[in-house]
């Protein structure tokens, strides 16, 4: 596939979205004025697992001032939500095992599960009424540990099914992929459960109209999916529902889910015949917004004494929480277990398992960070066993550029890669040799601030063979309007797509308006996930812009009465006759001429417009290398990141400023997993990290300045040569920091520390090493 012309690439254009954010003019869901809107507040379970006999206090709540309605499951007649499509259990739509009732009926399975909804004139009155409703329930044994959930005597969330396993997957599991290995390293890794914590919590507002249609405002990454889900839930045509996602304050994958609250609020609005809005609190968000990660991995890696890696074997237990809507996620982990390495064999077996916790869903990286953490920890442990520098071990096993496209034993087909180039650049920027010298000096003098250097090489998958819609119109005034099916929640889509259209049409960027996230204005769309927006959505914009330019050139030739080959442009917003620059037509003149019946080209629409979907033929595989430098206080266990170098390759770069922003955001979340964040439940299944006073999300003060760089290895998969960048830095940073913490303590005999590397966990690892127990 030939690449788009380079004129628009590599330009660090300032984000056109930023002025409205900086001036406080952004419109988030709670800022949307909806006259006469009532407010919904949900009654939620305080039990992690219980048989639900009924709800008490309903009549009292219904009689409280300002209360319009209190609904339970039986009042709404809404079908249950199905599990992920790969869940292995028979049943029809209503009896499907692992289904989720939008409001709990007979059993509750996690703290925070919605039981009822109160709708009142104000949020305060709804909250007061919700507090008098409580569950009449018989507690049941709960299980929040994924390994305990697969034990023979585990409490069952669905006794009729007879198992907590919702999905199994494997590849080459019966093969001896470690045959011939002279060194084998084994370990158990934990990739902990995380809360996404977007700046804007979840919410929806539904406005019914007299003609039976609905306008839905929602904080979502996928407004077209919300439209489909609400229409199906209410049993109406999609055309009767308009969904608008205004400015969305972060999503990170958690706003891809069809939340039961959405359907409840939509049904309540229809029953009451008036607008109803719901905005969750931060504490609610920590309980009800899907969590991420949550894997226990048993890993073996084998190699020859010279460092040649022969194979990797992994058993994956993936925590799905109470409902397995994310059962597909760990299959991506399996697919990416080869990492960047040329290893002959990879075998894995995995299970998606339900537990009494908040359901697990996509979270920045969605299966790929778990794979990178597994592989990169295993490689570091192998380096220690071999007595080899971890950078050298990696370099010896990297897939060389001439081997691409490369099919891995884990089942992925990598498009392009220059893995050694990224690693060498990261080591150079980090002054790796000097760091090792300083580390040796600190160890020699017994410094209690141990220096650790962690390396991670990664490859991830993006786009997932995506498709996306775009439409490009040139208006009578010569300005362009671009309609895109992606949905921005901080990435800078309005800037990127305007930059592409501007370059193709040869008009200023401020002459391009980008419309998105409104099903009433955009014909169709897939939303935003999987780091696909530029490569899929951007390719659609580029191709449609090119079609408009080609039509304009033909029209200009007709109007100017010259051969089309003699028309130059667009150049500076006009098409000119070669050798006669005074004979030219602007976009505005051509837009008007396009509607002239005497000028319309045969079979062409009477305007300068093009629309259609771009279909990406296969996935792309961004990659990179990170180097983290930490200081670990061996007396207290505190690990402090003091430097982080990220070299990320996302193919051809359109706007370096947007890429850098995505790198910085990804680094913040990946480092947070390595050192700070973790959702923890007590033995009874109660969440004990359910707000931001107990869930340790770092601020900028806890993070060092980042040194980011890029290599550029274009992909032939799409016309832009672009790969995704939104999740890459998250994938690479977590294992780099974890490796750095362990490396700082390797001379003491510390072999492994699970995520997050908290002061207590590090301190205990040091004490065990001092005691000679590992």
Phi and psi in degrees as a GROMACS rama.xvg file:
@    title "Ramachandran Plot"
@    xaxis  label "Phi"
@    yaxis  label "Psi"
@TYPE xy
-72.3371  146.249  UNK-2
-88.0198  152.59  UNK-3
-61.5706  150.435  UNK-4
-54.8069  149.28  UNK-5
-80.0042  -0.164041  UNK-6
-59.7244  -30.5606  UNK-7
-96.0871  -2.44618  UNK-8
-96.2831  146.832  UNK-9
79.7441  10.1058  UNK-10
-97.7569  118.142  UNK-11
-79.553  66.4089  UNK-12
-68.4167  137.484  UNK-13
-65.3755  147.712  UNK-14
-67.2176  123.661  UNK-15
-73.2878  -17.9636  UNK-16
-73.8804  -27.0807  UNK-17
-62.4102  -37.2449  UNK-18
-55.1301  -40.0757  UNK-19
-70.718  -31.9146  UNK-20
-70.2037  -43.1384  UNK-21
-67.2934  -28.9428  UNK-22
-89.7133  2.3984  UNK-23
72.9485  24.3002  UNK-24
-100.647  3.1914  UNK-25
-65.9201  150.422  UNK-26
-117.802  99.9259  UNK-27
-90.2521  171.738  UNK-28
-54.226  -45.2541  UNK-29
-69.8401  -16.5687  UNK-30
-86.1521  -10.2528  UNK-31
-73.7574  117.742  UNK-32
-74.4133  125.554  UNK-33
-131.617  94.0805  UNK-34
-56.7073  136.364  UNK-35
74.7521  13.1949  UNK-36
-74.5201  134  UNK-37
-87.4879  167.916  UNK-38
-120.551  136.261  UNK-39
-104.29  138.63  UNK-40
-133.633  134.497  UNK-41
-95.6335  140.751  UNK-42
-86.7468  126.983  UNK-43
-121.119  153.637  UNK-44
-69.4523  138.856  UNK-45
-99.0205  -1.64126  UNK-46
-99.8527  142.195  UNK-47
-81.9819  -27.2501  UNK-48
-159.658  121.952  UNK-49
-163.902  152.955  UNK-50
-81.1812  128.836  UNK-51
-96.0749  113.218  UNK-52
-87.05  -27.4087  UNK-53
162.656  -175.349  UNK-54
-121.113  135.253  UNK-55
-99.8552  153.611  UNK-56
85.8457  7.1441  UNK-57
-64.9188  -45.6967  UNK-58
-64.7712  -39.9243  UNK-59
-61.9289  -44.1013  UNK-60
-62.8403  -40.6743  UNK-61
-66.1674  -24.2634  UNK-62
-92.8954  1.79436  UNK-63
-78.217  153.688  UNK-64
-57.0719  134.877  UNK-65
80.1853  -3.9236  UNK-66
-80.7889  128.481  UNK-67
-95.3184  -35.1865  UNK-68
-166.336  152.544  UNK-69
-129.639  117.774  UNK-70
-111.63  139.682  UNK-71
-114.54  178.472  UNK-72
-55.3618  -42.2932  UNK-73
-67.0968  -20.8761  UNK-74
-78.1035  -21.5544  UNK-75
-103.475  -25.6518  UNK-76
52.4997  52.5118  UNK-77
-107.37  135.764  UNK-78
-67.4565  150.84  UNK-79
-68.3597  158.959  UNK-80
-85.9893  134.714  UNK-81
-77.7463  162.002  UNK-82
-76.5579  -175.113  UNK-83
-61.1932  154.068  UNK-84
-63.3221  -20.4945  UNK-85
-93.91  6.41232  UNK-86
-66.4332  132.244  UNK-87
-96.996  84.1967  UNK-88
-157.345  136.226  UNK-89
-77.0924  161.787  UNK-90
145.649  160.479  UNK-91
-94.9437  -171.324  UNK-92
-58.1129  -35.1591  UNK-93
-94.6191  -20.3769  UNK-94
-112.313  9.14435  UNK-95
-59.0723  123.362  UNK-96
-60.0084  153.044  UNK-97
68.6033  11.1904  UNK-98
-66.7266  162.028  UNK-99
-123.575  117.91  UNK-100
-69.6164  141.022  UNK-101
-66.3186  -32.5172  UNK-102
-127.363  134.105  UNK-103
-58.0525  139.965  UNK-104
-109.621  -62.2446  UNK-105
-109.893  -23.3887  UNK-106
-149.828  142.884  UNK-107
-108.579  147.227  UNK-108
-128.394  -1.52698  UNK-109
-160.454  152.564  UNK-110
-66.9943  123.972  UNK-111
108.426  -7.44426  UNK-112
-65.133  132.048  UNK-113
-71.2146  135.395  UNK-114
-109.458  -34.6036  UNK-115
-157.836  166.446  UNK-116
-130.775  137.606  UNK-117
-108.676  130.463  UNK-118
-116.959  124.775  UNK-119
-140.571  172.26  UNK-120
-65.1608  -30.8522  UNK-121
-133.69  159.879  UNK-122
-64.3426  -36.5803  UNK-123
-64.4093  -42.5086  UNK-124
-68.5999  -36.8764  UNK-125
-65.1269  -38.9985  UNK-126
-65.3681  -44.2283  UNK-127
-58.7448  -44.1266  UNK-128
-69.168  -37.3862  UNK-129
-63.5872  -28.3398  UNK-130
-73.8696  -14.1258  UNK-131
-94.5836  -3.49292  UNK-132
-97.2247  133.243  UNK-133
-146.344  161.919  UNK-134
-87.6357  135.943  UNK-135
-91.3676  102.561  UNK-136
-140.743  150.832  UNK-137
-106.237  111.034  UNK-138
-59.4882  145.624  UNK-139
-120.483  157.355  UNK-140
-59.3231  138.752  UNK-141
-114.48  160.812  UNK-142
-138.314  121.804  UNK-143
-117.707  -3.83841  UNK-144
-99.1503  124.941  UNK-145
-66.7366  -31.3205  UNK-146
-71.5751  -38.604  UNK-147
-66.1171  -29.9205  UNK-148
-69.3009  -19.9699  UNK-149
-102.193  3.37816  UNK-150
-70.1245  157.179  UNK-151
-61.2266  -33.95  UNK-152
-99.9615  20.8332  UNK-153
-69.2837  143.163  UNK-154
-59.4991  136.891  UNK-155
-100.252  129.286  UNK-156
-73.8139  -30.993  UNK-157
-126.883  88.8011  UNK-158
-56.4383  -33.0295  UNK-159
-65.6691  -24.915  UNK-160
-80.72  -33.278  UNK-161
84.4967  9.05785  UNK-162
-159.949  153.899  UNK-163
-95.6167  2.99243  UNK-164
-87.8505  120.08  UNK-165
-95.3683  -25.11  UNK-166
-158.434  140.872  UNK-167
-124.48  150.194  UNK-168
-151.884  151.267  UNK-169
-160.016  163.304  UNK-170
-152.241  125.555  UNK-171
55.0401  27.3439  UNK-172
-64.2648  -30.1351  UNK-173
-86.1643  -3.08731  UNK-174
-85.5739  146.286  UNK-175
-90.245  83.2592  UNK-176
-76.5334  -6.71567  UNK-177
-102.723  8.92089  UNK-178
-57.4353  132.994  UNK-179
86.3843  -3.34392  UNK-180
-68.9134  134.18  UNK-181
-90.6168  -20.459  UNK-182
-136.066  129.567  UNK-183
-127.309  129.568  UNK-184
-113.7  134.774  UNK-185
-126.501  143.009  UNK-186
-162.113  158.759  UNK-187
-107.188  124.613  UNK-188
-113.35  147.416  UNK-189
-118.632  124.324  UNK-190
-107.404  100.833  UNK-191
-69.1182  160.799  UNK-192
-72.7025  136.741  UNK-193
-127.352  154.299  UNK-194
-101.037  134.805  UNK-195
-66.944  -34.62  UNK-196
50.4466  57.0689  UNK-197
-65.564  151.423  UNK-198
-58.8091  -37.821  UNK-199
-101.487  118.431  UNK-200
-66.5159  -178.748  UNK-201
-74.1478  159.754  UNK-202
176.13  162.992  UNK-203
-154.644  149.55  UNK-204
-135.439  131.807  UNK-205
-123.051  126.445  UNK-206
-116.588  109.656  UNK-207
-82.9789  146.838  UNK-208
-116.213  162.567  UNK-209
-62.4307  -25.9995  UNK-210
-86.3437  7.78572  UNK-211
89.9892  -2.85122  UNK-212
-84.9199  165.167  UNK-213
-128.7  141.662  UNK-214
-108.935  125.459  UNK-215
-117.458  122.83  UNK-216
-103.29  131.635  UNK-217
-150.043  144.429  UNK-218
-88.8929  93.0579  UNK-219
-146.248  153.899  UNK-220
-86.3821  -13.352  UNK-221
-137.277  71.0854  UNK-222
-59.8665  -32.7583  UNK-223
-68.838  -34.9286  UNK-224
-67.7047  -39.0157  UNK-225
-61.1371  -43.0545  UNK-226
-57.958  -46.6718  UNK-227
-62.8755  -43.1745  UNK-228
-68.2015  -42.8055  UNK-229
-66.8022  -41.5154  UNK-230
-61.5825  -44.8235  UNK-231
-65.2179  -42.2412  UNK-232
-63.3248  -37.5187  UNK-233
-89.2652  -9.1242  UNK-234
71.2681  38.5176  UNK-235
-125.78  168.649  UNK-236
-73.9243  145.156  UNK-237
-60.236  -31.8086  UNK-238
-64.6481  -15.085  UNK-239
-88.6971  0.555789  UNK-240
-124.947  127.734  UNK-241
-110.324  124.541  UNK-242
-112.743  130.737  UNK-243
-124.933  124.424  UNK-244
-102.275  106.09  UNK-245
-72.7404  -158.372  UNK-246
-57.8051  128.794  UNK-247
-112.743  122.318  UNK-248
-84.8243  62.354  UNK-249
91.7784  146.336  UNK-250
-138.957  -53.1806  UNK-251
58.1673  23.3807  UNK-252
99.2638  -27.3986  UNK-253
-70.2153  -18.2792  UNK-254
-101.926  32.6146  UNK-255
-99.2535  -15.8083  UNK-256
-78.5648  145.385  UNK-257
-84.1157  91.6276  UNK-258
-75.205  141.463  UNK-259
-60.1193  -30.3993  UNK-260
-58.9944  -33.173  UNK-261
-61.1983  -46.307  UNK-262
-68.7748  -37.8641  UNK-263
-63.7329  -45.5422  UNK-264
-65.7168  -40.6502  UNK-265
-62.6491  -42.9242  UNK-266
-67.7637  -38.9937  UNK-267
-62.1931  -40.72  UNK-268
-63.3459  -39.457  UNK-269
-68.7269  -41.4602  UNK-270
-66.268  -38.5989  UNK-271
-84.6263  -18.9804  UNK-272
66.4796  31.6142  UNK-273
-151.634  159.739  UNK-274
-62.7694  142.404  UNK-275
-134.034  133.884  UNK-276
-127.304  149.587  UNK-277
-138.819  131.133  UNK-278
-132.868  121.419  UNK-279
-77.5897  152.711  UNK-280
-79.6368  169.208  UNK-281
-63.4069  -40.7022  UNK-282
-64.0983  -40.251  UNK-283
-60.8456  -43.2441  UNK-284
-59.9043  -38.2297  UNK-285
-66.6789  -23.4174  UNK-286
-96.8998  -34.3589  UNK-287
-110.428  -25.3728  UNK-288
-69.8671  136.178  UNK-289
-55.2548  143.345  UNK-290
-89.5083  174.568  UNK-291
-128.845  171.341  UNK-292
61.5154  -134.961  UNK-293
84.073  62.6511  UNK-294
-130.608  146.26  UNK-295
-114.631  128.28  UNK-296
-125.982  126.477  UNK-297
-104.596  118.307  UNK-298
-125.28  141.222  UNK-299
-130.024  137.307  UNK-300
-134.034  135.577  UNK-301
-124.912  148.376  UNK-302
-153.3  166.957  UNK-303
-82.9861  166.144  UNK-304
-63.7662  -24.0864  UNK-305
-82.2326  1.80486  UNK-306
98.2921  -1.45787  UNK-307
-70.7896  117.558  UNK-308
-77.7648  129.106  UNK-309
-99.0503  -33.7787  UNK-310
-176.436  167.084  UNK-311
-139.501  141.592  UNK-312
-133.31  130.004  UNK-313
-141.174  136.851  UNK-314
-111.371  126.706  UNK-315
-117.351  125.316  UNK-316
-109.663  116.848  UNK-317
-109.359  120.58  UNK-318
-74.2058  123.333  UNK-319
-102.719  -4.20711  UNK-320
69.8455  -159.507  UNK-321
-72.669  -25.1897  UNK-322
-136.54  126.931  UNK-323
-84.8041  54.1187  UNK-324
-69.7804  -17.8759  UNK-325
-106.964  26.6674  UNK-326
-63.8206  -16.7264  UNK-327
-78.5087  -18.6376  UNK-328
-61.0801  -48.2082  UNK-329
-68.3039  -16.1526  UNK-330
-65.5489  -31.6772  UNK-331
-68.0944  -36.8706  UNK-332
-56.7599  -47.0601  UNK-333
-60.2932  -41.8476  UNK-334
-63.0133  -27.2832  UNK-335
-103.075  17.0644  UNK-336
-75.824  -8.63448  UNK-337
-76.3175  -20.972  UNK-338
58.6319  -143.861  UNK-339
-94.2424  12.6175  UNK-340
-105.337  144.986  UNK-341
-86.346  82.8872  UNK-342
-115.238  136.53  UNK-343
-66.5317  -32.4016  UNK-344
-134.383  137.834  UNK-345
-137.898  131.111  UNK-346
-130.871  139.405  UNK-347
-149.94  153.242  UNK-348
-138.084  132.57  UNK-349
-137.755  156.322  UNK-350
-137.235  134.045  UNK-351
-95.2035  123.242  UNK-352
-125.224  134.644  UNK-353
-86.1178  142.268  UNK-354
-138.991  171.952  UNK-355
-87.231  58.2168  UNK-356
-132.268  172.301  UNK-357
-54.0826  137.088  UNK-358
-56.2489  145.278  UNK-359
-91.9317  137.229  UNK-360
-137.683  -168.393  UNK-361
-65.3389  137.718  UNK-362
-144.181  138.063  UNK-363
-17.9213  102.924  UNK-364
111.201  -38.5588  UNK-365
43.4548  68.435  UNK-366
100.995  -27.2981  UNK-367
-80.0012  -40.65  UNK-368
-60.543  -34.7042  UNK-369
-63.6335  -38.8661  UNK-370
-68.2823  -45.6456  UNK-371
-62.2381  -41.8032  UNK-372
-62.356  -42.0345  UNK-373
-62.02  -52.8371  UNK-374
-64.5654  -45.5036  UNK-375
-72.3112  -32.0897  UNK-376
-67.7  -41.8582  UNK-377
-61.9917  -41.7077  UNK-378
-66.0581  -40.3047  UNK-379
-63.4144  -41.1982  UNK-380
-65.839  -35.9675  UNK-381
-65.0317  -39.389  UNK-382
-60.4434  -41.8333  UNK-383
-63.6497  -43.2451  UNK-384
-63.2579  -35.1996  UNK-385
-85.1492  -10.5316  UNK-386
67.4481  36.0247  UNK-387
-118.478  145.739  UNK-388
-60.4962  132.485  UNK-389
-62.6123  -29.2361  UNK-390
-69.2465  -41.1462  UNK-391
-67.6879  -39.9963  UNK-392
-60.9365  -42.3591  UNK-393
-63.5466  -47.1053  UNK-394
-59.8379  -36.3845  UNK-395
-67.2864  -22.4141  UNK-396
-113.583  1.29993  UNK-397
-65.4399  143.145  UNK-398
-67.3678  124.641  UNK-399
-76.1034  157.029  UNK-400
-57.6228  -33.6066  UNK-401
-72.2865  -9.04408  UNK-402
-88.8824  3.41884  UNK-403
-96.5776  145.621  UNK-404
-64.6637  147.716  UNK-405
-126.826  124.759  UNK-406
-97.3625  123.43  UNK-407
-90.4344  158.579  UNK-408
-66.8867  -12.9427  UNK-409
-86.3553  -6.12449  UNK-410
102.673  9.7217  UNK-411
-99.179  149.201  UNK-412
-114.499  98.7575  UNK-413
-71.5505  139.491  UNK-414
-82.4266  -61.5798  UNK-415
-142.194  158.136  UNK-416
-169.012  140.41  UNK-417
-130.471  67.3264  UNK-418
-65.451  -40.847  UNK-419
-65.1033  -36.2019  UNK-420
-62.0091  -44.067  UNK-421
-66.2157  -41.6819  UNK-422
-63.4779  -47.036  UNK-423
-61.2817  -39.2022  UNK-424
-67.6071  -40.072  UNK-425
-64.6165  -41.9495  UNK-426
-65.5078  -39.3639  UNK-427
-63.6571  -47.4782  UNK-428
-65.2406  -29.327  UNK-429
-84.4872  -7.32536  UNK-430
55.2548  55.9736  UNK-431
-57.4198  -46.7994  UNK-432
-62.0311  -40.3921  UNK-433
-65.3126  -37.1388  UNK-434
-63.5653  -42.717  UNK-435
-64.1619  -36.5172  UNK-436
-66.0841  -43.1311  UNK-437
-64.1337  -38.6005  UNK-438
-60.8334  -45.006  UNK-439
-62.9821  -38.6555  UNK-440
-64.9453  -42.9215  UNK-441
-62.6636  -41.3742  UNK-442
-66.2457  -38.3583  UNK-443
-64.876  -34.6545  UNK-444
-95.4309  4.70402  UNK-445
69.2475  32.4169  UNK-446
-63.4252  132.678  UNK-447
-75.7831  -12.6874  UNK-448
-95.1071  93.3793  UNK-449
-79.2733  136.892  UNK-450
-93.9722  134.089  UNK-451
-126.691  138.15  UNK-452
-120.277  121.116  UNK-453
-116.442  136.792  UNK-454
-117.65  142.503  UNK-455
-142.673  124.96  UNK-456
-105.262  136.79  UNK-457
-140.417  158.631  UNK-458
-138.23  142.356  UNK-459
-133.541  172.112  UNK-460
-112.993  135.274  UNK-461
-136.037  164.369  UNK-462
77.799  -42.251  UNK-463
53.0379  47.4572  UNK-464
50.0485  54.3603  UNK-465
-78.7145  165.136  UNK-466
-129.039  152.553  UNK-467
-157.31  151.282  UNK-468
-100.774  146.857  UNK-469
-151.541  151.08  UNK-470
-136.071  138.669  UNK-471
-126.949  123.847  UNK-472
-119.299  137.195  UNK-473
-102.103  122.394  UNK-474
-85.9287  172.011  UNK-475
-61.9107  -27.33  UNK-476
-84.4068  2.29004  UNK-477
89.7117  -7.08167  UNK-478
-79.1904  161.108  UNK-479
-116.795  144.218  UNK-480
-119.66  127.362  UNK-481
-113.055  125.654  UNK-482
-108.3  126.006  UNK-483
-127.9  148.211  UNK-484
-87.1099  -8.10774  UNK-485
-76.5283  166.803  UNK-486
-134.848  113.933  UNK-487
-78.5855  138.608  UNK-488
-139.582  48.8386  UNK-489
119.609  -5.88188  UNK-490
-79.922  -21.8742  UNK-491
96.2909  30.6332  UNK-492
-59.0168  -39.9124  UNK-493
-61.5227  -36.1294  UNK-494
-71.7013  -49.9655  UNK-495
-62.9392  -45.4426  UNK-496
-72.189  -34.82  UNK-497
-65.0439  -37.3535  UNK-498
-63.2234  -41.8752  UNK-499
-65.9736  -51.1962  UNK-500
-62.6151  -39.5314  UNK-501
-58.9375  -42.6067  UNK-502
-68.5673  -42.3917  UNK-503
-69.6744  -40.9636  UNK-504
-88.2025  -8.70346  UNK-505
58.7593  47.1678  UNK-506
-125.606  158.537  UNK-507
-61.6269  151.352  UNK-508
-59.1687  -35.5505  UNK-509
-75.958  0.246619  UNK-510
-92.7119  0.505366  UNK-511
-112.425  125.181  UNK-512
-107.009  131.769  UNK-513
-108.496  124.632  UNK-514
-109.737  130.792  UNK-515
-154.063  167.85  UNK-516
65.848  28.7349  UNK-517
-142.68  110.241  UNK-518
-71.3766  -11.2869  UNK-519
-83.9802  -18.4582  UNK-520
-110.701  -30.799  UNK-521
-103.915  135.124  UNK-522
-65.5107  -42.1691  UNK-523
-162.06  167.958  UNK-524
-179.774  158.576  UNK-525
-103.978  -11.3153  UNK-526
84.5766  -162.226  UNK-527
-127.949  119.75  UNK-528
-169.381  161.097  UNK-529
63.7712  24.4881  UNK-530
51.4432  46.5637  UNK-531
-109.448  -4.9042  UNK-532
-64.6962  -47.6863  UNK-533
-71.5733  -47.3299  UNK-534
-69.2115  -32.7942  UNK-535
-95.8551  -58.1499  UNK-536
-64.9244  -42.2787  UNK-537
-65.1875  -38.6417  UNK-538
-64.0981  -38.4855  UNK-539
-63.271  -43.1711  UNK-540
-63.6026  -44.9511  UNK-541
-60.6907  -45.7443  UNK-542
-67.887  -41.1415  UNK-543
-68.2535  -38.1821  UNK-544
-62.7191  -40.3457  UNK-545
-63.7435  -40.3713  UNK-546
-62.2653  -41.1519  UNK-547
-64.2365  -42.3625  UNK-548
-64.0867  -39.091  UNK-549
-66.8239  -40.8869  UNK-550
-63.957  -41.6366  UNK-551
-63.4705  -37.0168  UNK-552
-65.0127  -42.1967  UNK-553
-63.9366  -41.1072  UNK-554
-65.9418  -41.3335  UNK-555
-61.3668  -40.4714  UNK-556
-62.155  -39.1688  UNK-557
-67.1237  -46.2291  UNK-558
-67.7575  -39.678  UNK-559
-84.4623  -6.86555  UNK-560
58.3481  51.4844  UNK-561
-133.746  167.62  UNK-562
-69.8672  143.289  UNK-563
-59.4552  -31.6134  UNK-564
-66.0024  -17.7297  UNK-565
-91.8947  0.933705  UNK-566
-95.4254  126.349  UNK-567
-103.216  143.789  UNK-568
131.497  178.962  UNK-569
-75.6417  141.123  UNK-570
-132.257  121.122  UNK-571
50.3035  43.774  UNK-572
76.3223  19.8572  UNK-573
-148.134  161.209  UNK-574
-113.951  131.428  UNK-575
-125.202  155.444  UNK-576
-82.6533  128.897  UNK-577
-57.9132  128.805  UNK-578
83.2475  -6.56473  UNK-579
-138.677  71.5857  UNK-580
-62.4924  -18.1188  UNK-581
-74.23  -16.8725  UNK-582
-93.6097  99.3138  UNK-583
-148.243  157.183  UNK-584
-131.172  131.754  UNK-585
-81.9213  168.022  UNK-586
-58.2802  -41.7038  UNK-587
-60.8019  -46.1368  UNK-588
-63.266  -38.3587  UNK-589
-71.091  -36.9138  UNK-590
-61.3204  -39.734  UNK-591
-70.0991  -42.1313  UNK-592
-65.0936  -28.956  UNK-593
-63.6661  -23.8966  UNK-594
-95.4272  -1.14756  UNK-595
-74.04  119.52  UNK-596
-56.0616  -29.0094  UNK-597
-79.7875  -13.3899  UNK-598
-108.018  -8.32479  UNK-599
-66.3123  130.65  UNK-600
-72.3822  150.59  UNK-601
-57.19  126.577  UNK-602
73.1489  4.613  UNK-603
-99.4346  147.97  UNK-604
-68.6415  153.974  UNK-605
-81.0958  49.5494  UNK-606
-165.025  172.089  UNK-607
-99.8171  86.7298  UNK-608
-149.197  148.935  UNK-609
-148.691  141.806  UNK-610
-144.967  159.538  UNK-611
158.433  174.404  UNK-612
-105.271  143.592  UNK-613
-98.8895  134.46  UNK-614
-113.882  113.004  UNK-615
-76.3579  127.318  UNK-616
-68.4198  -28.9627  UNK-617
-160.991  176.933  UNK-618
-77.5622  163.932  UNK-619
-117.177  163.071  UNK-620
-134.238  86.4078  UNK-621
-63.8683  161.773  UNK-622
-154.59  177.263  UNK-623
172.99  -175.271  UNK-624
-142.495  135.821  UNK-625
-122.553  146.287  UNK-626
-128.086  122.493  UNK-627
-112.745  142.154  UNK-628
-124.468  124.368  UNK-629
-126.181  156.078  UNK-630
-113.837  128.585  UNK-631
-115.763  122.437  UNK-632
-78.9469  109.257  UNK-633
-71.6303  -10.0392  UNK-634
-89.0398  -31.2709  UNK-635
-114.477  -18.0124  UNK-636
87.0587  -0.344254  UNK-637
-71.6847  127.724  UNK-638
-108.636  124.374  UNK-639
-121.77  124.073  UNK-640
-77.5076  123.179  UNK-641
-110.754  -15.1499  UNK-642
-157.462  143.222  UNK-643
-144.52  125.221  UNK-644
-111.432  127.304  UNK-645
-125.765  120.043  UNK-646
-114.538  107.972  UNK-647
-117.482  134.707  UNK-648
-111.591  111.533  UNK-649
-114.737  32.7128  UNK-650
74.1098  -146.25  UNK-651
-74.2853  131.554  UNK-652
-97.0798  124.151  UNK-653
-80.4609  -57.1452  UNK-654
-129.86  103.729  UNK-655
-57.4562  -31.6903  UNK-656
-66.414  -42.2034  UNK-657
-66.1605  -39.2089  UNK-658
-61.437  -44.6645  UNK-659
-63.3079  -39.4527  UNK-660
-62.0339  -41.1968  UNK-661
-66.8843  -37.2265  UNK-662
-61.2152  -46.9235  UNK-663
-62.9779  -44.524  UNK-664
-63.8666  -42.5528  UNK-665
-63.7688  -39.1469  UNK-666
-62.5627  -42.2014  UNK-667
-57.6808  -42.7885  UNK-668
-76.9698  -35.6381  UNK-669
-68.3518  -41.285  UNK-670
-66.5007  -37.125  UNK-671
-59.4606  -40.8457  UNK-672
-65.5676  -37.9272  UNK-673
-67.1494  -35.3378  UNK-674
-119.362  -21.7153  UNK-675
-127.899  -54.3021  UNK-676
-84.5698  142.376  UNK-677
-170.122  130.373  UNK-678
-85.3568  127.851  UNK-679
-126.313  136.942  UNK-680
-113.876  149.736  UNK-681
-84.4075  -177.569  UNK-682
-64.9573  -22.6618  UNK-683
-91.2035  2.74022  UNK-684
86.0208  13.0553  UNK-685
-85.3524  130.457  UNK-686
-71.9096  129.657  UNK-687
-109.89  6.83922  UNK-688
-126.795  57.6831  UNK-689
-103.511  12.4275  UNK-690
-153.663  176.359  UNK-691
-81.6844  4.16919  UNK-692
-89.313  -18.7027  UNK-693
-116.028  -23.0152  UNK-694
-92.5371  115.915  UNK-695
-85.6261  80.505  UNK-696
-88.1394  124.026  UNK-697
-73.8769  152.63  UNK-698
-98.3154  179.435  UNK-699
-60.2942  -26.3529  UNK-700
-66.0234  -24.6292  UNK-701
-91.7875  0.586157  UNK-702
-116.957  142.326  UNK-703
-82.0143  169.802  UNK-704
-61.3427  141.703  UNK-705
-98.6123  141.487  UNK-706
-107.678  107.923  UNK-707
-113.222  146.086  UNK-708
-149.863  172.315  UNK-709
-142.177  142.124  UNK-710
-102.648  158.925  UNK-711
-125.35  111.587  UNK-712
-121.707  93.6584  UNK-713
-59.0709  148.289  UNK-714
-100.2  145.139  UNK-715
-84.648  2.64166  UNK-716
-72.0422  -34.3364  UNK-717
-132.247  161.987  UNK-718
-68.0405  -15.3646  UNK-719
-88.5529  -15.7785  UNK-720
71.1165  16.8086  UNK-721
-97.5756  148.039  UNK-722
-120.103  173.762  UNK-723
-76.407  157.271  UNK-724
-134.309  -13.5447  UNK-725
-62.2046  -26.4551  UNK-726
-116.165  -7.78033  UNK-727
-58.342  -47.9651  UNK-728
-66.9373  -27.7931  UNK-729
-68.0266  -39.9276  UNK-730
-63.2985  -43.4757  UNK-731
-83.164  -27.6036  UNK-732
-78.6587  -38.2115  UNK-733
-58.5515  -53.0954  UNK-734
-67.0107  -29.0848  UNK-735
-63.3382  -44.4802  UNK-736
-70.0343  -43.0009  UNK-737
-60.149  -44.5098  UNK-738
-61.359  -36.1522  UNK-739
-65.32  -41.8389  UNK-740
-63.7687  -45.0964  UNK-741
-65.9639  -39.7242  UNK-742
-61.6408  -35.8373  UNK-743
-61.6875  -27.0558  UNK-744
-111.914  6.1485  UNK-745
-61.0004  -34.602  UNK-746
-68.7464  -15.3979  UNK-747
-89.9896  -7.01278  UNK-748
100.466  6.93754  UNK-749
-73.834  127.58  UNK-750
-102.063  -35.7568  UNK-751
-160.575  146.183  UNK-752
-135.541  127.494  UNK-753
-75.0656  158.859  UNK-754
-75.1367  146.91  UNK-755
-78.2021  153.632  UNK-756
-81.6927  69.3019  UNK-757
-74.8158  160.089  UNK-758
-55.1059  -41.842  UNK-759
-64.2589  -45.2836  UNK-760
-64.6746  -40.7929  UNK-761
-66.7343  -43.6112  UNK-762
-59.8911  -43.6729  UNK-763
-65.6258  -37.5692  UNK-764
-63.506  -40.0019  UNK-765
-63.6306  -43.5646  UNK-766
-65.3864  -40.1739  UNK-767
-64.1836  -40.3651  UNK-768
-64.1131  -41.0455  UNK-769
-65.0741  -29.9009  UNK-770
-85.9108  -4.2786  UNK-771
76.4495  24.9122  UNK-772
-110.96  16.1508  UNK-773
